[in-house]
């Protein structure tokens, strides 16, 4: 399901960018979370917006399982 992250939550296992409060995420049934929709790359203090499909959207184009739990 799509959600907005309410607090910082480590890093996305797909793109390795931090999952930060306010990011749009997908929460899978196994409760793993990944960026969804538009992704914001953070570089130093500046924010640079990069518009493309979110990490999990791209992952699901070629995979049907959680990146961290492929046997589930």
N, CA, C and O atoms as a MOPAC input file, in Angstrom:
PM7 MOZYME 1SCF
protein

 N      0.84000 1    -1.18700 1     0.00000 1
 C      0.00000 1     0.00000 1     0.00000 1
 C      0.88000 1     1.24300 1     0.00000 1
 O      2.00700 1     1.21500 1     0.49300 1
 N      0.35700 1     2.33200 1    -0.55600 1
 C      1.09800 1     3.59000 1    -0.62200 1
 C      0.83800 1     4.39000 1     0.64300 1
 O     -0.27900 1     4.41200 1     1.15900 1
 N      1.87300 1     5.04100 1     1.13200 1
 C      1.78500 1     5.75700 1     2.39100 1
 C      2.82300 1     6.86700 1     2.38400 1
 O      3.69800 1     6.90100 1     1.51900 1
 N      2.72600 1     7.77600 1     3.34900 1
 C      3.74400 1     8.80400 1     3.55200 1
 C      4.44200 1     8.47600 1     4.86100 1
 O      3.79100 1     8.25500 1     5.88200 1
 N      5.75300 1     8.44400 1     4.83000 1
 C      6.54100 1     8.04600 1     5.99300 1
 C      6.41800 1     9.09800 1     7.10000 1
 O      6.62800 1    10.28800 1     6.86100 1
 N      6.07900 1     8.65000 1     8.30800 1
 C      5.87200 1     9.58000 1     9.41900 1
 C      7.15300 1     9.87900 1    10.19400 1
 O      7.20300 1    10.84700 1    10.95300 1
 N      8.18900 1     9.05600 1    10.01100 1
 C      9.48600 1     9.32100 1    10.65400 1
 C     10.58000 1     8.64700 1     9.84500 1
 O     10.30600 1     7.73100 1     9.06900 1
 N     11.81400 1     9.09100 1    10.02000 1
 C     12.94600 1     8.50300 1     9.31800 1
 C     13.00600 1     7.00700 1     9.59500 1
 O     12.69200 1     6.56000 1    10.69800 1
 N     13.41900 1     6.21700 1     8.56800 1
 C     13.37700 1     4.75900 1     8.72500 1
 C     14.53800 1     4.05400 1     8.05000 1
 O     14.32100 1     3.05900 1     7.35900 1
 N     15.75100 1     4.52800 1     8.22200 1
 C     16.90800 1     3.84500 1     7.64400 1
 C     17.03700 1     4.10300 1     6.16300 1
 O     16.71300 1     5.19200 1     5.68800 1
 N     17.51600 1     3.09400 1     5.41700 1
 C     17.71100 1     3.31000 1     3.98600 1
 C     16.88900 1     2.33700 1     3.15800 1
 O     16.55900 1     1.23900 1     3.60400 1
 N     16.57000 1     2.75600 1     1.95800 1
 C     15.85500 1     1.92200 1     1.00200 1
 C     16.83700 1     0.86800 1     0.48600 1
 O     17.92600 1     1.20600 1     0.02300 1
 N     16.45400 1    -0.39300 1     0.56600 1
 C     17.35300 1    -1.48200 1     0.15200 1
 C     17.54900 1    -1.53100 1    -1.35800 1
 O     18.43800 1    -2.23600 1    -1.83500 1
 N     16.74700 1    -0.80400 1    -2.11400 1
 C     16.88300 1    -0.81300 1    -3.56700 1
 C     17.83700 1     0.27700 1    -4.03000 1
 O     18.80400 1    -0.01200 1    -4.73500 1
 N     17.58000 1     1.54300 1    -3.64100 1
 C     18.41900 1     2.65200 1    -4.13000 1
 C     19.48800 1     3.06300 1    -3.12300 1
 O     20.39800 1     3.81700 1    -3.47000 1
 N     19.39700 1     2.58400 1    -1.88500 1
 C     20.32400 1     2.87200 1    -0.80000 1
 C     20.27900 1     4.32000 1    -0.32200 1
 O     21.16200 1     4.74900 1     0.42000 1
 N     19.25400 1     5.08800 1    -0.73800 1
 C     19.03200 1     6.43900 1    -0.22000 1
 C     18.25000 1     6.32700 1     1.07800 1
 O     17.51800 1     5.35800 1     1.28200 1
 N     18.39900 1     7.31200 1     1.96000 1
 C     17.67100 1     7.30900 1     3.22100 1
 C     16.16800 1     7.42400 1     2.98800 1
 O     15.71500 1     8.15500 1     2.10700 1
 N     15.41500 1     6.69800 1     3.78600 1
 C     13.95700 1     6.83400 1     3.84200 1
 C     13.68600 1     7.88100 1     4.91000 1
 O     13.91600 1     7.63900 1     6.09500 1
 N     13.19700 1     9.04600 1     4.49200 1
 C     13.04000 1    10.14900 1     5.42600 1
 C     11.58300 1    10.56200 1     5.57400 1
 O     10.76100 1    10.34800 1     4.68300 1
 N     11.28900 1    11.15900 1     6.72200 1
 C      9.94400 1    11.62700 1     7.01600 1
 C      9.40400 1    12.42900 1     5.83400 1
 O     10.08200 1    13.30900 1     5.30500 1
 N      8.17300 1    12.11200 1     5.42700 1
 C      7.53900 1    12.80900 1     4.31600 1
 C      7.69400 1    12.12100 1     2.97700 1
 O      6.98600 1    12.46500 1     2.03100 1
 N      8.61600 1    11.14100 1     2.86200 1
 C      8.78500 1    10.39600 1     1.61300 1
 C      7.54100 1     9.55400 1     1.34300 1
 O      6.92400 1     9.03000 1     2.26900 1
 N      7.18000 1     9.43000 1     0.06800 1
 C      6.10900 1     8.52300 1    -0.32400 1
 C      6.70500 1     7.12800 1    -0.40500 1
 O      7.72300 1     6.91700 1    -1.06300 1
 N      6.07300 1     6.18500 1     0.26000 1
 C      6.61100 1     4.82700 1     0.33300 1
 C      5.54500 1     3.80200 1    -0.03800 1
 O      4.35000 1     4.09700 1    -0.05100 1
 N      6.00300 1     2.60900 1    -0.33600 1
 C      5.13400 1     1.44500 1    -0.47100 1
 C      5.47300 1     0.51600 1     0.68800 1
 O      6.63900 1     0.20900 1     0.93200 1
 N      4.43900 1     0.07600 1     1.39500 1
 C      4.62000 1    -0.87400 1     2.50600 1
 C      4.09400 1    -2.21800 1     2.01800 1
 O      2.90300 1    -2.36200 1     1.74300 1
 N      4.98700 1    -3.20000 1     1.91000 1
 C      4.61100 1    -4.52300 1     1.41500 1
 C      3.97600 1    -5.35200 1     2.53300 1
 O      4.08800 1    -4.98900 1     3.70400 1
 N      3.31200 1    -6.45600 1     2.19000 1
 C      2.69200 1    -7.30200 1     3.21600 1
 C      3.68400 1    -7.79400 1     4.28200 1
 O      3.29600 1    -8.03600 1     5.42500 1
 N      4.96000 1    -7.94200 1     3.90800 1
 C      5.98400 1    -8.37500 1     4.87600 1
 C      6.43300 1    -7.21600 1     5.77600 1
 O      7.27900 1    -7.40100 1     6.65000 1
 N      5.85800 1    -6.00600 1     5.55900 1
 C      6.12100 1    -4.77400 1     6.28900 1
 C      7.40900 1    -4.06600 1     5.87700 1
 O      7.76600 1    -3.05400 1     6.48100 1
 N      8.11200 1    -4.56600 1     4.87100 1
 C      9.26200 1    -3.84400 1     4.31800 1
 C      8.75000 1    -2.59200 1     3.61100 1
 O      7.65100 1    -2.59400 1     3.05700 1
 N      9.54800 1    -1.52300 1     3.62900 1
 C      9.15200 1    -0.28500 1     2.97200 1
 C     10.21400 1     0.17400 1     1.97900 1
 O     11.41200 1    -0.01300 1     2.19600 1
 N      9.75100 1     0.78000 1     0.88600 1
 C     10.61800 1     1.26100 1    -0.19200 1
 C     10.03200 1     2.54400 1    -0.75000 1
 O      8.84300 1     2.81800 1    -0.58700 1
 N     10.87800 1     3.33300 1    -1.41100 1
 C     10.37700 1     4.53800 1    -2.08600 1
 C      9.34300 1     4.15800 1    -3.12700 1
 O      9.47400 1     3.13600 1    -3.80100 1
 N      8.32200 1     4.97800 1    -3.25500 1
 C      7.29700 1     4.78500 1    -4.27900 1
 C      7.00200 1     6.13500 1    -4.90600 1
 O      7.07300 1     7.17000 1    -4.24400 1
 N      6.67500 1     6.11200 1    -6.17700 1
 C      6.36900 1     7.36200 1    -6.86500 1
 C      7.62000 1     8.18900 1    -7.04500 1
 O      8.69600 1     7.65300 1    -7.31400 1
 N      7.48300 1     9.49500 1    -6.89900 1
 C      8.61500 1    10.39200 1    -7.12000 1
 C      9.65100 1    10.23700 1    -6.01400 1
 O      9.30700 1    10.17200 1    -4.83400 1
 N     10.90900 1    10.17900 1    -6.39900 1
 C     12.00400 1    10.00300 1    -5.45600 1
 C     12.78300 1    11.30500 1    -5.36800 1
 O     13.01600 1    11.95500 1    -6.38700 1
 N     13.18700 1    11.69600 1    -4.16500 1
 C     13.98500 1    12.89000 1    -3.96400 1
 C     15.37300 1    12.46700 1    -3.50700 1
 O     15.53300 1    11.91200 1    -2.41900 1
 N     16.37300 1    12.72800 1    -4.33500 1
 C     17.73400 1    12.41800 1    -3.94100 1
 C     18.28100 1    13.57600 1    -3.12300 1
 O     18.13300 1    14.73300 1    -3.51800 1
 N     18.89900 1    13.29200 1    -2.01200 1
 C     19.44800 1    14.31800 1    -1.13100 1
 C     20.95200 1    14.37100 1    -1.29800 1
 O     21.64800 1    13.37200 1    -1.12000 1
 N     21.44200 1    15.54700 1    -1.64200 1
 C     22.88100 1    15.70500 1    -1.83100 1
 C     23.33800 1    16.89300 1    -0.99600 1
 O     22.90700 1    18.02100 1    -1.23300 1
 N     24.19800 1    16.64900 1    -0.03100 1
 C     24.64800 1    17.67200 1     0.91600 1
 C     23.43300 1    18.32500 1     1.56500 1
 O     22.57900 1    17.61800 1     2.09900 1
 N     23.33100 1    19.64800 1     1.53600 1
 C     22.22000 1    20.34500 1     2.16500 1
 C     21.12500 1    20.64500 1     1.14200 1
 O     19.98200 1    20.90000 1     1.52000 1
 N     21.45500 1    20.61800 1    -0.12400 1
 C     20.50200 1    20.95000 1    -1.17900 1
 C     19.63100 1    19.74800 1    -1.50900 1
 O     20.05200 1    18.60200 1    -1.35200 1
 N     18.40800 1    20.02000 1    -1.97100 1
 C     17.51000 1    18.97500 1    -2.44800 1
 C     17.41100 1    19.10900 1    -3.95400 1
 O     17.14000 1    20.18800 1    -4.47900 1
 N     17.63100 1    18.01700 1    -4.63000 1
 C     17.46900 1    18.01200 1    -6.07700 1
 C     16.37900 1    17.00300 1    -6.40900 1
 O     16.51600 1    15.81400 1    -6.12400 1
 N     15.31000 1    17.47500 1    -7.00500 1
 C     14.18500 1    16.60400 1    -7.32400 1
 C     14.47200 1    15.85000 1    -8.61100 1
 O     14.84500 1    16.44700 1    -9.62100 1
 N     14.29800 1    14.54100 1    -8.57000 1
 C     14.47500 1    13.70600 1    -9.74600 1
 C     13.16100 1    12.97300 1    -9.97600 1
 O     12.74600 1    12.17000 1    -9.14000 1
 N     12.50800 1    13.23700 1   -11.09100 1
 C     11.19500 1    12.64900 1   -11.34500 1
 C     11.32200 1    11.36900 1   -12.15900 1
 O     11.70600 1    11.40800 1   -13.32800 1
 N     11.00500 1    10.25000 1   -11.55200 1
 C     10.91600 1     8.95800 1   -12.22700 1
 C     10.16600 1     8.01300 1   -11.31900 1
 O      9.85700 1     8.35500 1   -10.17800 1
 N      9.87400 1     6.84000 1   -11.81100 1
 C      9.13800 1     5.89200 1   -10.97900 1
 C      9.94500 1     5.56000 1    -9.73500 1
 O     11.17600 1     5.55700 1    -9.76400 1
 N      9.24800 1     5.28000 1    -8.64600 1
 C      9.91100 1     4.94100 1    -7.40100 1
 C     10.60700 1     3.59500 1    -7.47200 1
 O     10.37000 1     2.79900 1    -8.38000 1
 N     11.45300 1     3.36200 1    -6.51300 1
 C     12.27200 1     2.14900 1    -6.47200 1
 C     11.44400 1     0.87300 1    -6.60800 1
 O     11.75100 1     0.00600 1    -7.42700 1
 N     10.38400 1     0.76800 1    -5.79100 1
 C      9.61500 1    -0.47500 1    -5.78600 1
 C      8.82500 1    -0.63500 1    -7.07700 1
 O      8.58200 1    -1.75900 1    -7.51700 1
 N      8.41700 1     0.48100 1    -7.69400 1
 C      7.70000 1     0.39900 1    -8.96800 1
 C      8.60000 1    -0.23000 1   -10.03100 1
 O      8.18000 1    -1.12700 1   -10.76100 1
 N      9.84100 1     0.25000 1   -10.10900 1
 C     10.79100 1    -0.29700 1   -11.07800 1
 C     11.11900 1    -1.75800 1   -10.76000 1
 O     11.23600 1    -2.58100 1   -11.66900 1
 N     11.26700 1    -2.07800 1    -9.47600 1
 C     11.56900 1    -3.44800 1    -9.05700 1
 C     10.46700 1    -4.40500 1    -9.52000 1
 O     10.75300 1    -5.47600 1   -10.05600 1
 N      9.20100 1    -4.00900 1    -9.30900 1
 C      8.08500 1    -4.88400 1    -9.65300 1
 C      7.85700 1    -5.01500 1   -11.15900 1
 O      7.08100 1    -5.86700 1   -11.59000 1
 N      8.52100 1    -4.18500 1   -11.96400 1
 C      8.42800 1    -4.36600 1   -13.41500 1
 C      9.08300 1    -5.67500 1   -13.84400 1
 O      8.70400 1    -6.24900 1   -14.86600 1
 N     10.06900 1    -6.15800 1   -13.07100 1
 C     10.78500 1    -7.38600 1   -13.44000 1
 C     10.77600 1    -8.45800 1   -12.34300 1
 O     11.23800 1    -9.57400 1   -12.58000 1
 N     10.26400 1    -8.14500 1   -11.15700 1
 C     10.24200 1    -9.09100 1   -10.04200 1
 C      8.84900 1    -9.12900 1    -9.42100 1
 O      8.08800 1    -8.16800 1    -9.53500 1
 N      8.52000 1   -10.23100 1    -8.76800 1
 C      7.20400 1   -10.35400 1    -8.13200 1
 C      7.30700 1   -10.60100 1    -6.63200 1
 O      6.33400 1   -11.03100 1    -6.01300 1
 N      8.45100 1   -10.34100 1    -6.04400 1
 C      8.62000 1   -10.59700 1    -4.61700 1
 C      9.34500 1    -9.42500 1    -3.96300 1
 O      9.90500 1    -8.56600 1    -4.64400 1
 N      9.32600 1    -9.40500 1    -2.65000 1
 C     10.05200 1    -8.39400 1    -1.88500 1
 C     11.55400 1    -8.55300 1    -2.14800 1
 O     12.05200 1    -9.67900 1    -2.16400 1
 N     12.28200 1    -7.45400 1    -2.35200 1
 C     13.73000 1    -7.54000 1    -2.56300 1
 C     14.48100 1    -8.18300 1    -1.40000 1
 O     15.52600 1    -8.80500 1    -1.59200 1
 N     13.94100 1    -8.02600 1    -0.19500 1
 C     14.61400 1    -8.55800 1     0.99500 1
 C     14.08700 1    -9.91900 1     1.42700 1
 O     14.70200 1   -10.58800 1     2.25700 1
 N     12.94900 1   -10.33700 1     0.86800 1
 C     12.33900 1   -11.62100 1     1.21400 1
 C     11.87700 1   -12.33000 1    -0.05500 1
 O     10.67500 1   -12.53000 1    -0.23100 1
 N     12.78700 1   -12.71600 1    -0.94100 1
 C     12.39800 1   -13.28100 1    -2.22900 1
 C     11.64300 1   -14.60700 1    -2.13700 1
 O     10.92900 1   -14.96400 1    -3.07400 1
 N     11.77900 1   -15.33200 1    -1.05500 1
 C     11.08900 1   -16.62700 1    -0.94100 1
 C      9.67500 1   -16.49800 1    -0.39600 1
 O      8.91600 1   -17.46800 1    -0.41500 1
 N      9.30400 1   -15.29900 1     0.09500 1
 C      7.94800 1   -15.08900 1     0.64200 1
 C      6.93200 1   -14.95400 1    -0.45000 1
 O      5.74700 1   -14.77400 1    -0.17100 1

